[in-house]
Each structure stands twice: as structure tokens, then as C-alpha cells.
Amino acid sequence: MIDEVVEEVGEENVVQVVTNNVANYKVVGEMLMTKRKGLYLTPCAAHRVDLMLE
């Protein structure tokens, strides 16, 4: 799904992808960064804070 959105808006228009820190998003993000060299994946800071407070 993320790759489809990047394709729709154009890779040159996307610099960073912010996602939830769930393991499957991390794997997909790494695959996306391998495929599209100009992108960078960033985990959501709010999600990390929520995890620390649990």
C-alpha cells in the first residue's frame, strides 16, 4: 500500500515515510527503502512514547 501511494504521487515528491513502529511496518519500510533509494522510513515517535508509558 505504501509503495502504491509513492507511485501515485511520484517518488520525487516523497522524502520521508512515517509509520507505526509495528514489526511488519518496519519490514515493509526496509523493503521500500531498498526499492526506492530516495526514501527514508521514520518510526512514529508518539507510538514509541506510548510503548514506554505502558
PDB file of N, CA, C and O in Angstrom:
ATOM      1  N   MET A   1       0.812  -1.183   0.000  1.00  0.00           N
ATOM      2  CA  MET A   1       0.000   0.000   0.000  1.00  0.00           C
ATOM      3  C   MET A   1       0.867   1.263   0.000  1.00  0.00           C
ATOM      4  O   MET A   1       0.584   2.205  -0.740  1.00  0.00           O
ATOM      5  N   ILE A   2       1.900   1.288   0.808  1.00  0.00           N
ATOM      6  CA  ILE A   2       2.773   2.463   0.857  1.00  0.00           C
ATOM      7  C   ILE A   2       3.432   2.678  -0.498  1.00  0.00           C
ATOM      8  O   ILE A   2       3.530   3.809  -0.973  1.00  0.00           O
ATOM      9  N   ASP A   3       3.884   1.595  -1.118  1.00  0.00           N
ATOM     10  CA  ASP A   3       4.523   1.690  -2.425  1.00  0.00           C
ATOM     11  C   ASP A   3       3.558   2.245  -3.464  1.00  0.00           C
ATOM     12  O   ASP A   3       3.960   3.017  -4.334  1.00  0.00           O
ATOM     13  N   GLU A   4       2.293   1.860  -3.382  1.00  0.00           N
ATOM     14  CA  GLU A   4       1.285   2.356  -4.321  1.00  0.00           C
ATOM     15  C   GLU A   4       1.080   3.859  -4.160  1.00  0.00           C
ATOM     16  O   GLU A   4       0.926   4.573  -5.151  1.00  0.00           O
ATOM     17  N   VAL A   5       1.077   4.340  -2.932  1.00  0.00           N
ATOM     18  CA  VAL A   5       0.924   5.773  -2.687  1.00  0.00           C
ATOM     19  C   VAL A   5       2.133   6.527  -3.230  1.00  0.00           C
ATOM     20  O   VAL A   5       1.982   7.570  -3.865  1.00  0.00           O
ATOM     21  N   VAL A   6       3.325   6.005  -2.983  1.00  0.00           N
ATOM     22  CA  VAL A   6       4.540   6.637  -3.501  1.00  0.00           C
ATOM     23  C   VAL A   6       4.492   6.675  -5.025  1.00  0.00           C
ATOM     24  O   VAL A   6       4.862   7.681  -5.630  1.00  0.00           O
ATOM     25  N   GLU A   7       4.048   5.607  -5.639  1.00  0.00           N
ATOM     26  CA  GLU A   7       3.930   5.551  -7.094  1.00  0.00           C
ATOM     27  C   GLU A   7       2.934   6.595  -7.590  1.00  0.00           C
ATOM     28  O   GLU A   7       3.173   7.254  -8.603  1.00  0.00           O
ATOM     29  N   GLU A   8       1.819   6.746  -6.877  1.00  0.00           N
ATOM     30  CA  GLU A   8       0.772   7.682  -7.293  1.00  0.00           C
ATOM     31  C   GLU A   8       1.236   9.135  -7.230  1.00  0.00           C
ATOM     32  O   GLU A   8       0.989   9.902  -8.160  1.00  0.00           O
ATOM     33  N   VAL A   9       1.900   9.517  -6.150  1.00  0.00           N
ATOM     34  CA  VAL A   9       2.319  10.915  -6.001  1.00  0.00           C
ATOM     35  C   VAL A   9       3.671  11.188  -6.635  1.00  0.00           C
ATOM     36  O   VAL A   9       4.046  12.344  -6.831  1.00  0.00           O
ATOM     37  N   GLY A  10       4.398  10.144  -6.952  1.00  0.00           N
ATOM     38  CA  GLY A  10       5.713  10.298  -7.570  1.00  0.00           C
ATOM     39  C   GLY A  10       6.818  10.217  -6.536  1.00  0.00           C
ATOM     40  O   GLY A  10       6.811  10.942  -5.541  1.00  0.00           O
ATOM     41  N   GLU A  11       7.758   9.335  -6.778  1.00  0.00           N
ATOM     42  CA  GLU A  11       8.853   9.134  -5.820  1.00  0.00           C
ATOM     43  C   GLU A  11       9.617  10.423  -5.549  1.00  0.00           C
ATOM     44  O   GLU A  11      10.093  10.639  -4.434  1.00  0.00           O
ATOM     45  N   GLU A  12       9.737  11.280  -6.556  1.00  0.00           N
ATOM     46  CA  GLU A  12      10.477  12.531  -6.385  1.00  0.00           C
ATOM     47  C   GLU A  12       9.763  13.498  -5.442  1.00  0.00           C
ATOM     48  O   GLU A  12      10.370  14.461  -4.975  1.00  0.00           O
ATOM     49  N   ASN A  13       8.487  13.255  -5.159  1.00  0.00           N
ATOM     50  CA  ASN A  13       7.707  14.112  -4.266  1.00  0.00           C
ATOM     51  C   ASN A  13       7.624  13.573  -2.840  1.00  0.00           C
ATOM     52  O   ASN A  13       7.018  14.208  -1.977  1.00  0.00           O
ATOM     53  N   VAL A  14       8.218  12.420  -2.585  1.00  0.00           N
ATOM     54  CA  VAL A  14       8.189  11.808  -1.255  1.00  0.00           C
ATOM     55  C   VAL A  14       9.617  11.705  -0.740  1.00  0.00           C
ATOM     56  O   VAL A  14      10.486  11.136  -1.401  1.00  0.00           O
ATOM     57  N   VAL A  15       9.851  12.259   0.443  1.00  0.00           N
ATOM     58  CA  VAL A  15      11.183  12.209   1.028  1.00  0.00           C
ATOM     59  C   VAL A  15      11.215  11.272   2.225  1.00  0.00           C
ATOM     60  O   VAL A  15      12.191  10.553   2.437  1.00  0.00           O
ATOM     61  N   GLN A  16      10.143  11.286   3.001  1.00  0.00           N
ATOM     62  CA  GLN A  16      10.122  10.545   4.253  1.00  0.00           C
ATOM     63  C   GLN A  16       8.765   9.874   4.431  1.00  0.00           C
ATOM     64  O   GLN A  16       7.727  10.430   4.069  1.00  0.00           O
ATOM     65  N   VAL A  17       8.794   8.671   4.994  1.00  0.00           N
ATOM     66  CA  VAL A  17       7.571   7.942   5.313  1.00  0.00           C
ATOM     67  C   VAL A  17       7.580   7.687   6.817  1.00  0.00           C
ATOM     68  O   VAL A  17       8.501   7.059   7.340  1.00  0.00           O
ATOM     69  N   VAL A  18       6.552   8.176   7.512  1.00  0.00           N
ATOM     70  CA  VAL A  18       6.440   7.977   8.956  1.00  0.00           C
ATOM     71  C   VAL A  18       5.400   6.887   9.190  1.00  0.00           C
ATOM     72  O   VAL A  18       4.267   6.985   8.718  1.00  0.00           O
ATOM     73  N   THR A  19       5.799   5.842   9.927  1.00  0.00           N
ATOM     74  CA  THR A  19       4.899   4.716  10.160  1.00  0.00           C
ATOM     75  C   THR A  19       4.841   4.369  11.638  1.00  0.00           C
ATOM     76  O   THR A  19       5.638   4.843  12.447  1.00  0.00           O
ATOM     77  N   ASN A  20       3.887   3.542  11.955  1.00  0.00           N
ATOM     78  CA  ASN A  20       3.787   2.944  13.274  1.00  0.00           C
ATOM     79  C   ASN A  20       5.025   2.064  13.463  1.00  0.00           C
ATOM     80  O   ASN A  20       5.643   1.663  12.477  1.00  0.00           O
ATOM     81  N   ASN A  21       5.385   1.766  14.665  1.00  0.00           N
ATOM     82  CA  ASN A  21       6.604   1.001  14.926  1.00  0.00           C
ATOM     83  C   ASN A  21       6.352  -0.503  15.030  1.00  0.00           C
ATOM     84  O   ASN A  21       7.148  -1.219  15.638  1.00  0.00           O
ATOM     85  N   VAL A  22       5.264  -0.986  14.448  1.00  0.00           N
ATOM     86  CA  VAL A  22       4.945  -2.413  14.456  1.00  0.00           C
ATOM     87  C   VAL A  22       5.936  -3.136  13.540  1.00  0.00           C
ATOM     88  O   VAL A  22       6.354  -2.588  12.520  1.00  0.00           O
ATOM     89  N   ALA A  23       6.304  -4.349  13.900  1.00  0.00           N
ATOM     90  CA  ALA A  23       7.342  -5.094  13.179  1.00  0.00           C
ATOM     91  C   ALA A  23       7.066  -5.216  11.686  1.00  0.00           C
ATOM     92  O   ALA A  23       7.989  -5.082  10.882  1.00  0.00           O
ATOM     93  N   ASN A  24       5.817  -5.468  11.294  1.00  0.00           N
ATOM     94  CA  ASN A  24       5.547  -5.629   9.865  1.00  0.00           C
ATOM     95  C   ASN A  24       5.749  -4.331   9.096  1.00  0.00           C
ATOM     96  O   ASN A  24       6.156  -4.370   7.935  1.00  0.00           O
ATOM     97  N   TYR A  25       5.476  -3.178   9.712  1.00  0.00           N
ATOM     98  CA  TYR A  25       5.743  -1.902   9.054  1.00  0.00           C
ATOM     99  C   TYR A  25       7.246  -1.686   8.887  1.00  0.00           C
ATOM    100  O   TYR A  25       7.692  -1.131   7.883  1.00  0.00           O
ATOM    101  N   LYS A  26       8.017  -2.123   9.870  1.00  0.00           N
ATOM    102  CA  LYS A  26       9.468  -1.976   9.774  1.00  0.00           C
ATOM    103  C   LYS A  26      10.015  -2.779   8.603  1.00  0.00           C
ATOM    104  O   LYS A  26      10.870  -2.297   7.861  1.00  0.00           O
ATOM    105  N   VAL A  27       9.524  -4.001   8.437  1.00  0.00           N
ATOM    106  CA  VAL A  27       9.983  -4.853   7.335  1.00  0.00           C
ATOM    107  C   VAL A  27       9.591  -4.245   5.997  1.00  0.00           C
ATOM    108  O   VAL A  27      10.407  -4.174   5.078  1.00  0.00           O
ATOM    109  N   VAL A  28       8.341  -3.807   5.887  1.00  0.00           N
ATOM    110  CA  VAL A  28       7.871  -3.198   4.644  1.00  0.00           C
ATOM    111  C   VAL A  28       8.657  -1.920   4.356  1.00  0.00           C
ATOM    112  O   VAL A  28       9.017  -1.656   3.209  1.00  0.00           O
ATOM    113  N   GLY A  29       8.920  -1.135   5.386  1.00  0.00           N
ATOM    114  CA  GLY A  29       9.692   0.093   5.202  1.00  0.00           C
ATOM    115  C   GLY A  29      11.095  -0.179   4.703  1.00  0.00           C
ATOM    116  O   GLY A  29      11.594   0.533   3.831  1.00  0.00           O
ATOM    117  N   GLU A  30      11.735  -1.196   5.242  1.00  0.00           N
ATOM    118  CA  GLU A  30      13.079  -1.552   4.784  1.00  0.00           C
ATOM    119  C   GLU A  30      13.055  -2.015   3.333  1.00  0.00           C
ATOM    120  O   GLU A  30      13.954  -1.686   2.559  1.00  0.00           O
ATOM    121  N   MET A  31      12.029  -2.776   2.962  1.00  0.00           N
ATOM    122  CA  MET A  31      11.891  -3.215   1.571  1.00  0.00           C
ATOM    123  C   MET A  31      11.666  -2.013   0.653  1.00  0.00           C
ATOM    124  O   MET A  31      12.223  -1.950  -0.443  1.00  0.00           O
ATOM    125  N   LEU A  32      10.849  -1.066   1.104  1.00  0.00           N
ATOM    126  CA  LEU A  32      10.568   0.123   0.311  1.00  0.00           C
ATOM    127  C   LEU A  32      11.823   0.969   0.135  1.00  0.00           C
ATOM    128  O   LEU A  32      12.077   1.477  -0.957  1.00  0.00           O
ATOM    129  N   MET A  33      12.613   1.127   1.201  1.00  0.00           N
ATOM    130  CA  MET A  33      13.849   1.909   1.092  1.00  0.00           C
ATOM    131  C   MET A  33      14.855   1.227   0.173  1.00  0.00           C
ATOM    132  O   MET A  33      15.646   1.904  -0.484  1.00  0.00           O
ATOM    133  N   THR A  34      14.836  -0.098   0.118  1.00  0.00           N
ATOM    134  CA  THR A  34      15.719  -0.820  -0.794  1.00  0.00           C
ATOM    135  C   THR A  34      15.293  -0.588  -2.235  1.00  0.00           C
ATOM    136  O   THR A  34      16.132  -0.406  -3.117  1.00  0.00           O
ATOM    137  N   LYS A  35      13.993  -0.594  -2.468  1.00  0.00           N
ATOM    138  CA  LYS A  35      13.458  -0.408  -3.823  1.00  0.00           C
ATOM    139  C   LYS A  35      13.585   1.040  -4.282  1.00  0.00           C
ATOM    140  O   LYS A  35      13.922   1.305  -5.436  1.00  0.00           O
ATOM    141  N   ARG A  36      13.318   1.962  -3.387  1.00  0.00           N
ATOM    142  CA  ARG A  36      13.303   3.390  -3.730  1.00  0.00           C
ATOM    143  C   ARG A  36      14.369   4.091  -2.894  1.00  0.00           C
ATOM    144  O   ARG A  36      14.141   4.435  -1.734  1.00  0.00           O
ATOM    145  N   LYS A  37      15.512   4.292  -3.488  1.00  0.00           N
ATOM    146  CA  LYS A  37      16.701   4.773  -2.771  1.00  0.00           C
ATOM    147  C   LYS A  37      16.546   6.174  -2.174  1.00  0.00           C
ATOM    148  O   LYS A  37      17.278   6.523  -1.248  1.00  0.00           O
ATOM    149  N   GLY A  38      15.615   6.981  -2.679  1.00  0.00           N
ATOM    150  CA  GLY A  38      15.465   8.346  -2.192  1.00  0.00           C
ATOM    151  C   GLY A  38      14.555   8.486  -0.986  1.00  0.00           C
ATOM    152  O   GLY A  38      14.341   9.600  -0.509  1.00  0.00           O
ATOM    153  N   LEU A  39      14.012   7.381  -0.478  1.00  0.00           N
ATOM    154  CA  LEU A  39      13.077   7.449   0.643  1.00  0.00           C
ATOM    155  C   LEU A  39      13.747   7.071   1.951  1.00  0.00           C
ATOM    156  O   LEU A  39      14.736   6.339   1.978  1.00  0.00           O
ATOM    157  N   TYR A  40      13.185   7.587   3.033  1.00  0.00           N
ATOM    158  CA  TYR A  40      13.680   7.264   4.362  1.00  0.00           C
ATOM    159  C   TYR A  40      12.485   6.967   5.257  1.00  0.00           C
ATOM    160  O   TYR A  40      11.522   7.733   5.278  1.00  0.00           O
ATOM    161  N   LEU A  41      12.536   5.884   5.982  1.00  0.00           N
ATOM    162  CA  LEU A  41      11.459   5.472   6.880  1.00  0.00           C
ATOM    163  C   LEU A  41      11.757   5.942   8.292  1.00  0.00           C
ATOM    164  O   LEU A  41      12.869   5.765   8.790  1.00  0.00           O
ATOM    165  N   THR A  42      10.762   6.544   8.940  1.00  0.00           N
ATOM    166  CA  THR A  42      10.902   7.001  10.314  1.00  0.00           C
ATOM    167  C   THR A  42       9.770   6.424  11.156  1.00  0.00           C
ATOM    168  O   THR A  42       8.601   6.601  10.812  1.00  0.00           O
ATOM    169  N   PRO A  43      10.090   5.737  12.250  1.00  0.00           N
ATOM    170  CA  PRO A  43       9.016   5.255  13.122  1.00  0.00           C
ATOM    171  C   PRO A  43       8.363   6.428  13.850  1.00  0.00           C
ATOM    172  O   PRO A  43       9.014   7.437  14.123  1.00  0.00           O
ATOM    173  N   CYS A  44       7.106   6.293  14.155  1.00  0.00           N
ATOM    174  CA  CYS A  44       6.339   7.335  14.824  1.00  0.00           C
ATOM    175  C   CYS A  44       6.828   7.507  16.268  1.00  0.00           C
ATOM    176  O   CYS A  44       6.836   6.549  17.041  1.00  0.00           O
ATOM    177  N   ALA A  45       7.229   8.715  16.622  1.00  0.00           N
ATOM    178  CA  ALA A  45       7.732   8.981  17.971  1.00  0.00           C
ATOM    179  C   ALA A  45       6.623   8.838  19.012  1.00  0.00           C
ATOM    180  O   ALA A  45       6.879   8.371  20.122  1.00  0.00           O
ATOM    181  N   ALA A  46       5.407   9.229  18.672  1.00  0.00           N
ATOM    182  CA  ALA A  46       4.301   9.126  19.626  1.00  0.00           C
ATOM    183  C   ALA A  46       4.035   7.669  19.988  1.00  0.00           C
ATOM    184  O   ALA A  46       3.713   7.366  21.137  1.00  0.00           O
ATOM    185  N   HIS A  47       4.165   6.780  19.033  1.00  0.00           N
ATOM    186  CA  HIS A  47       3.952   5.360  19.311  1.00  0.00           C
ATOM    187  C   HIS A  47       5.019   4.853  20.275  1.00  0.00           C
ATOM    188  O   HIS A  47       4.716   4.083  21.186  1.00  0.00           O
ATOM    189  N   ARG A  48       6.254   5.275  20.082  1.00  0.00           N
ATOM    190  CA  ARG A  48       7.331   4.859  20.991  1.00  0.00           C
ATOM    191  C   ARG A  48       7.079   5.363  22.410  1.00  0.00           C
ATOM    192  O   ARG A  48       7.295   4.630  23.374  1.00  0.00           O
ATOM    193  N   VAL A  49       6.629   6.594  22.544  1.00  0.00           N
ATOM    194  CA  VAL A  49       6.333   7.147  23.868  1.00  0.00           C
ATOM    195  C   VAL A  49       5.203   6.349  24.521  1.00  0.00           C
ATOM    196  O   VAL A  49       5.271   6.032  25.709  1.00  0.00           O
ATOM    197  N   ASP A  50       4.169   6.025  23.749  1.00  0.00           N
ATOM    198  CA  ASP A  50       3.076   5.203  24.289  1.00  0.00           C
ATOM    199  C   ASP A  50       3.597   3.870  24.806  1.00  0.00           C
ATOM    200  O   ASP A  50       3.183   3.408  25.869  1.00  0.00           O
ATOM    201  N   LEU A  51       4.503   3.251  24.059  1.00  0.00           N
ATOM    202  CA  LEU A  51       5.061   1.970  24.486  1.00  0.00           C
ATOM    203  C   LEU A  51       5.854   2.107  25.780  1.00  0.00           C
ATOM    204  O   LEU A  51       5.802   1.224  26.637  1.00  0.00           O
ATOM    205  N   MET A  52       6.585   3.206  25.926  1.00  0.00           N
ATOM    206  CA  MET A  52       7.364   3.415  27.141  1.00  0.00           C
ATOM    207  C   MET A  52       6.463   3.623  28.358  1.00  0.00           C
ATOM    208  O   MET A  52       6.823   3.244  29.472  1.00  0.00           O
ATOM    209  N   LEU A  53       5.298   4.222  28.143  1.00  0.00           N
ATOM    210  CA  LEU A  53       4.400   4.528  29.252  1.00  0.00           C
ATOM    211  C   LEU A  53       3.517   3.353  29.657  1.00  0.00           C
ATOM    212  O   LEU A  53       2.847   3.409  30.688  1.00  0.00           O
ATOM    213  N   GLU A  54       3.509   2.297  28.860  1.00  0.00           N
ATOM    214  CA  GLU A  54       2.678   1.131  29.200  1.00  0.00           C
ATOM    215  C   GLU A  54       3.243   0.371  30.375  1.00  0.00           C
ATOM    216  O   GLU A  54       2.670  -0.635  30.793  1.00  0.00           O
TER     217      GLU A  54
END
